Amino acid sequence: MTNRARFARRRRSLPTEQVGRARQATWTTAGEFPRRALLTAGCLLAAVSGCGRTAPPIGSHTTGSAANPSAGQASAIRFSRQTDSAGIRFKHTDGSSGRKYFPEVMGPGCVFTDLTGDGRPDVYLVNGAALPGAAKSPDAGNRFYVNRGDGRFDDRTEAAGLRDGGYGIGASAADYDGDGDTDLFVTQLGKCRLYQNNGKGGFQDVTDEAGAGVTGFAAGSAFADYDLDGDLDLFVARYVKWTPATSITCKHNDGTHVTSVHCRPVVFPPDTSVLLRNNGSGKFENVTRAAGITTPQRSLGCIWFDADSDGDLDLFVANDMGPNFLYMNDGKGGFTEEGLGRGVALGDSGRPQASMGVFVIDYDADGNMDLACTNFSGEYLALYRNRGQGQFEDVSAQAGLVEVTAPHVGFGFGLPDIDLDSIPDLFLANGNVTEGAERFYPGVQFAQPSVCLRGEAGGRFRPVADPGPDVVKPRVSRGVAFADYDGDLDLDILVSNWRGEPDLLRNDTNGSGKAIRVRLQGKGKNRDGIGAVVRVSAGGRNQMQELCSGVSYCSQSELALTFGVGNSATAESVRVRWPGGVEQDYGPLAAGKEHLLQQK
């Protein structure tokens, strides 16, 4: 029996809720898990877990190539935690009071991009707030840290007007009004917030006047110009219909003790996500129904990308315990949901998975944008290879991802080129959603290590032997974002942790190759060129990335693209396909520099 078949069989053993008249869901069978079935302790030991283990051989392994920084020897990928030395003083609060309200375990996301316009990525950390029955925490409120350029950050939250007191889940960032600076959208319980950047270090809450006050339980969000009218529209993924008044208490019964636990998401009704169209004057119009986005689902992650390479942007939505959606853009303002027919709706078992984070990258360098999403434990991180024209196949097993990622509950992640050898690597942050899981089941962890994998030529990934103690230390992680905060041209990582401090992980990889960093400047109001596709050819290897908003899980990475080119001194060819389909050449470009590419 294959690994995927074994995991599918475990998935089929999911427990079911029993909701009584007293608004309780009770788990009555000893050994059942309060949200989803997980791998047993024995299976966890058998599976490859974390960055410190070695995956079983999958296919052949050839070391050294023209693109590799040192032929025959891989660079030593390694990170060190710089949160404290960088001056970031923050601890997430979930607003809990012991009542096990469902939203408590779903945040937080984070933002790691330039919000001040000085070219250096800043940090915005999303926080929870007190839920009914909980005392107000002094740690509540989101935080904004400005990059000083010397490795340290200053807390500018109050001065910038970004001390949001709502119950935050995630955030995305983009220049929605086209004035040249980056604005901020925060998803929350109750009502989302849109903060307009005034270009002078401050932000103004323009939620109501802009028509951006999406209500409910919002999670992921992403900006893009889906209608190609020159300005950025906004999609907001909504999770479940939940309020404190409609909350349900769930119980775990192991035959001896009955314990309150956070419910599974299927206890609560799904909600419909929201599409906001930018009318060009700084205001949004709700066009959800008119665009054909009408099916309720428990949506968490979302990403715009050109799945079928036809010049307009399609929309992938990662759904929790329901089929994923792939909305194909008809070029006339409408969408058709085609996830099942295009191969991304279900797992290899033919059943829905529990999807959270999202990312797109041409991981196999074939010129088609591939798709990946994180899932619950027992389901593995799904990598969907684009075979062309938006038809996908699950290649997770061939890529070596099943055994490595299946033991974990994956949230934020990405496929950046960490060692700059021109091949995407993988970083995955994990964390369970059932507090006290260790008490219920031996071998099951609430806090979990992150997973770090090196990409190899041929589209396979292998665990990094020692990425650093701060990577493999178990945490309950959620959001992940990538940026070059220290200006050395490689990508660092920001991880947001539930009820904990964030991890600012500096990339200290020894033996890295060279990089070419690209910033885009589009015409019109899409100043950052969100949705543009950049192709780079260097050292005999082709690469392709798409500039996206809202990647990972409820988070935002920097609005710049980093291409590793190994030992190459230049990229012979650099081509940008701007939103709308216009293609322009900019190469050759020198390595070891950041380049501003302006739409002509």
HELIX and SHEET records of a PDB file:
HELIX    1   1 ASN A    3  ARG A   11  1                                   9    
HELIX    2   2 ALA A   41  ALA A   46  1                                   6    
HELIX    3   3 PHE A  102  VAL A  105  5                                   4    
HELIX    4   4 THR A  157  ALA A  160  1                                   4    
HELIX    5   5 THR A  207  ALA A  210  1                                   4    
HELIX    6   6 PRO A  244  THR A  246  5                                   3    
HELIX    7   7 PRO A  265  VAL A  267  5                                   3    
HELIX    8   8 GLY A  339  ARG A  342  1                                   4    
HELIX    9   9 VAL A  402  THR A  405  1                                   4    
HELIX   10  10 ALA A  437  PHE A  440  1                                   4    
HELIX   11  11 PRO A  469  VAL A  472  1                                   4    
SHEET    1   A 3 GLN A  24  TRP A  27  0                                        
SHEET    2   A 3 THR A 249  ASN A 253  1                                        
SHEET    3   A 3 VAL A 258  VAL A 261 -1                                        
SHEET    1   B 4 PHE A  79  ARG A  81  0                                        
SHEET    2   B 4 ASP A 503  ASN A 507 -1                                        
SHEET    3   B 4 ASP A 492  ASN A 497 -1                                        
SHEET    4   B 4 SER A 477  ALA A 483 -1                                        
SHEET    1   C 4 CYS A 110  THR A 113  0                                        
SHEET    2   C 4 ASP A 122  LEU A 125 -1                                        
SHEET    3   C 4 ARG A 143  ASN A 147 -1                                        
SHEET    4   C 4 PHE A 153  ASP A 155 -1                                        
SHEET    1   D 4 TYR A 167  ALA A 174  0                                        
SHEET    2   D 4 ASP A 183  LYS A 191 -1                                        
SHEET    3   D 4 ARG A 193  ASN A 197 -1                                        
SHEET    4   D 4 PHE A 203  ASP A 205 -1                                        
SHEET    1   E 6 TYR A 167  ALA A 174  0                                        
SHEET    2   E 6 ASP A 183  LYS A 191 -1                                        
SHEET    3   E 6 THR A 215  ALA A 224 -1                                        
SHEET    4   E 6 ASP A 233  ARG A 238 -1                                        
SHEET    5   E 6 VAL A 274  ASN A 278 -1                                        
SHEET    6   E 6 PHE A 284  ASN A 286 -1                                        
SHEET    1   F 4 SER A 299  PHE A 305  0                                        
SHEET    2   F 4 ASP A 314  ASN A 319 -1                                        
SHEET    3   F 4 PHE A 325  ASN A 329 -1                                        
SHEET    4   F 4 PHE A 335  GLU A 337 -1                                        
SHEET    1   G 4 VAL A 358  ILE A 361  0                                        
SHEET    2   G 4 ASP A 370  CYS A 373 -1                                        
SHEET    3   G 4 ALA A 382  ASN A 386 -1                                        
SHEET    4   G 4 PHE A 392  ASP A 394 -1                                        
SHEET    1   H 4 GLY A 410  GLY A 414  0                                        
SHEET    2   H 4 LEU A 426  ASN A 430 -1                                        
SHEET    3   H 4 VAL A 451  GLU A 456 -1                                        
SHEET    4   H 4 ARG A 460  PRO A 463 -1                                        
SHEET    1   I 3 LEU A 561  GLY A 566  0                                        
SHEET    2   I 3 LYS A 514  GLN A 521 -1                                        
SHEET    3   I 3 LYS A 593  GLN A 598  1                                        
SHEET    1   J 4 ARG A 541  GLU A 546  0                                        
SHEET    2   J 4 VAL A 533  ALA A 538 -1                                        
SHEET    3   J 4 SER A 573  ARG A 577 -1                                        
SHEET    4   J 4 GLU A 583  ASP A 585 -1                                        
SHEET    1   K 2 THR A 570  ALA A 571  0                                        
SHEET    2   K 2 LEU A 589  ALA A 590 -1                                        
END                                                                             
